[in-house]
Amino acid sequence: VVGGERRIVVKRVEVFDHGYLRLVETWGSDEAIVEAARQSTQKGFVAWGGERGDEKLLRTLYTKKHSTPFEFAGATFEVRAPICVFREWHRHRVPFGYSEASARYAPLPSLDYVPTIDRLMADTSGSNRQAGRAAGAPELERGAAEEWEAGLRRVYEACEEHYRRGLEIGVPKELARLCLTVGRYSTMRATGNLRGWLAFATLRQSPGAMEEIRTYANQIVGMLEEEFPRTLALYREIGRGP
Ligand SMILES: Cc1cc2nc3c(=O)[nH]c(=O)nc-3n(C[C@H](O)[C@H](O)[C@H](O)COP(=O)(O)OP(=O)(O)OC[C@H]3O[C@@H](n4cnc5c(N)ncnc54)[C@H](O)[C@@H]3O)c2cc1C
């Protein structure tokens, strides 16, 4: 235990070819959420289980959207993901803080996202037009997908070569990166309270979300589940944040 209720935890999962998600720190607990809600009566957390167990209060808070007690817990993650995933991630502004590695201070590591052939071919669109193929395009054949993937690798190599060349001849780092693509991996820390993470998960676990960010959201939920089991059980049951 560091700093009272703050917990430093080391849990890491690998995501895609070079990405990862690392739970850096959490604070608060299911009990702390109940305690925050009982501020008026000063009764605090009593106990789980039995007729008068505090799970009833936790459920009421959650289902009736008495949401602020869920702001008394939270988590910080370190994430490595393709820049196109960060672009979507950073749209979640409240109540998050982000600190991303800057390519102005150090060159970006030479890591680019190459989706699997199955991912390229999967029709994840459902009712979401954003995920489907371009209008008028045929159904993607495996051979064509493999050819496109090989081309993507060549593009990444050419971009990397141009980037390195720029750094070697003295182009400023902040400009040398102009030739890198949104498939380049970047690293950040993201911190937020539990209410925010569950709002993020609600939107980014939905079938309409891009599969890549959905994969990160799924892992986040799994990691939070171990830290806040009762709140996450409600999230699973109700299918949205508090
Ligand atoms: C499937 C999917 C497709 C998307 N497609 C697109 C797209 O095509 N183009 C695009 O630009 N974005 C797109 N987005 C991003 C989307 O529009 C939101 O920006 C993103 O989901 C973040 O949601 P949010 O604003 O609720 O989050 P946050 O910014 O974290 O805000 C959380 C909550 O705080 C409140 N809040 C925050 N800021 C304000 C404010 N300024 N005024 C009032 N209330 C505020 C709202 O209640 C909000 O729900 C997409 C998102 C999803 C999930």
The ligand as an SDF file (V2000), in Angstrom:
LIG
                    3D

 53 58  0  0  0  0  0  0  0  0999 V2000
  -18.5830    4.0090  -32.2710 C   0  0  0  0  0  0  0  0  0  0  0  0
  -18.0830    5.4120  -32.2400 C   0  0  0  0  0  0  0  0  0  0  0  0
  -17.9630    6.1330  -33.3910 C   0  0  0  0  0  0  0  0  0  0  0  0
  -17.4870    7.4500  -33.3660 C   0  0  0  0  0  0  0  0  0  0  0  0
  -17.3630    8.1340  -34.5440 N   0  0  0  0  0  0  0  0  0  0  0  0
  -16.8690    9.3940  -34.5420 C   0  0  0  0  0  0  0  0  0  0  0  0
  -16.7020   10.1420  -35.7450 C   0  0  0  0  0  0  0  0  0  0  0  0
  -17.0190    9.6660  -36.8170 O   0  0  0  0  0  0  0  0  0  0  0  0
  -16.1740   11.3690  -35.6810 N   0  0  0  0  0  0  0  0  0  0  0  0
  -15.8340   11.9610  -34.4870 C   0  0  0  0  0  0  0  0  0  0  0  0
  -15.3490   13.0910  -34.4770 O   0  0  0  0  0  0  0  0  0  0  0  0
  -15.9930   11.2850  -33.3150 N   0  0  0  0  0  0  0  0  0  0  0  0
  -16.4960   10.0380  -33.3110 C   0  0  0  0  0  0  0  0  0  0  0  0
  -16.6380    9.3630  -32.1230 N   0  0  0  0  0  0  0  0  0  0  0  0
  -16.2420   10.0180  -30.8690 C   0  0  0  0  0  0  0  0  0  0  0  0
  -17.4770   10.5140  -30.0630 C   0  0  0  0  0  0  0  0  0  0  0  0
  -18.1380   11.5470  -30.7800 O   0  0  0  0  0  0  0  0  0  0  0  0
  -17.0400   11.0390  -28.6820 C   0  0  0  0  0  0  0  0  0  0  0  0
  -16.1790   12.1350  -28.8600 O   0  0  0  0  0  0  0  0  0  0  0  0
  -16.2980    9.9990  -27.8690 C   0  0  0  0  0  0  0  0  0  0  0  0
  -17.0120    8.7860  -27.8530 O   0  0  0  0  0  0  0  0  0  0  0  0
  -16.1050   10.5000  -26.4460 C   0  0  0  0  0  0  0  0  0  0  0  0
  -17.3590   10.5100  -25.8160 O   0  0  0  0  0  0  0  0  0  0  0  0
  -17.7450   11.6180  -24.7520 P   0  0  0  0  0  0  0  0  0  0  0  0
  -17.7770   12.9640  -25.3750 O   0  0  0  0  0  0  0  0  0  0  0  0
  -18.9730   11.1070  -24.0510 O   0  0  0  0  0  0  0  0  0  0  0  0
  -16.4980   11.5070  -23.7210 O   0  0  0  0  0  0  0  0  0  0  0  0
  -15.8710   12.6550  -22.8100 P   0  0  0  0  0  0  0  0  0  0  0  0
  -15.2660   13.7080  -23.6050 O   0  0  0  0  0  0  0  0  0  0  0  0
  -14.9320   11.9030  -21.8920 O   0  0  0  0  0  0  0  0  0  0  0  0
  -17.0540   13.2520  -22.0100 O   0  0  0  0  0  0  0  0  0  0  0  0
  -17.7040   12.4950  -20.9800 C   0  0  0  0  0  0  0  0  0  0  0  0
  -19.0240   13.1500  -20.6830 C   0  0  0  0  0  0  0  0  0  0  0  0
  -18.8050   14.4490  -20.1390 O   0  0  0  0  0  0  0  0  0  0  0  0
  -19.7880   15.3520  -20.6560 C   0  0  0  0  0  0  0  0  0  0  0  0
  -19.1200   16.3760  -21.4940 N   0  0  0  0  0  0  0  0  0  0  0  0
  -17.8300   16.3570  -21.8950 C   0  0  0  0  0  0  0  0  0  0  0  0
  -17.5350   17.4530  -22.6050 N   0  0  0  0  0  0  0  0  0  0  0  0
  -18.6640   18.1690  -22.6890 C   0  0  0  0  0  0  0  0  0  0  0  0
  -18.9970   19.3590  -23.3190 C   0  0  0  0  0  0  0  0  0  0  0  0
  -18.1030   20.0620  -24.0010 N   0  0  0  0  0  0  0  0  0  0  0  0
  -20.2750   19.7920  -23.2210 N   0  0  0  0  0  0  0  0  0  0  0  0
  -21.1930   19.1030  -22.5350 C   0  0  0  0  0  0  0  0  0  0  0  0
  -20.9400   17.9340  -21.9050 N   0  0  0  0  0  0  0  0  0  0  0  0
  -19.6890   17.4820  -21.9610 C   0  0  0  0  0  0  0  0  0  0  0  0
  -20.7750   14.5350  -21.4660 C   0  0  0  0  0  0  0  0  0  0  0  0
  -21.7820   14.0840  -20.6110 O   0  0  0  0  0  0  0  0  0  0  0  0
  -19.9130   13.3600  -21.9030 C   0  0  0  0  0  0  0  0  0  0  0  0
  -20.6470   12.2000  -22.2310 O   0  0  0  0  0  0  0  0  0  0  0  0
  -17.1180    8.0560  -32.1340 C   0  0  0  0  0  0  0  0  0  0  0  0
  -17.2730    7.3190  -30.9460 C   0  0  0  0  0  0  0  0  0  0  0  0
  -17.7310    6.0280  -30.9820 C   0  0  0  0  0  0  0  0  0  0  0  0
  -17.8440    5.2530  -29.6820 C   0  0  0  0  0  0  0  0  0  0  0  0
  1  2  1  0
  2  3  1  0
  2 52  2  0
  3  4  2  0
  4  5  1  0
  4 50  1  0
  5  6  2  0
  6  7  1  0
  6 13  1  0
  7  8  2  0
  7  9  1  0
  9 10  1  0
 10 11  2  0
 10 12  1  0
 12 13  2  0
 13 14  1  0
 14 15  1  0
 14 50  1  0
 15 16  1  0
 16 17  1  0
 16 18  1  0
 18 19  1  0
 18 20  1  0
 20 21  1  0
 20 22  1  0
 22 23  1  0
 23 24  1  0
 24 25  2  0
 24 26  1  0
 24 27  1  0
 27 28  1  0
 28 29  2  0
 28 30  1  0
 28 31  1  0
 31 32  1  0
 32 33  1  0
 33 34  1  0
 33 48  1  0
 34 35  1  0
 35 36  1  0
 35 46  1  0
 36 37  1  0
 36 45  1  0
 37 38  2  0
 38 39  1  0
 39 40  1  0
 39 45  2  0
 40 41  1  0
 40 42  2  0
 42 43  1  0
 43 44  2  0
 44 45  1  0
 46 47  1  0
 46 48  1  0
 48 49  1  0
 50 51  2  0
 51 52  1  0
 52 53  1  0
M  END
$$$$
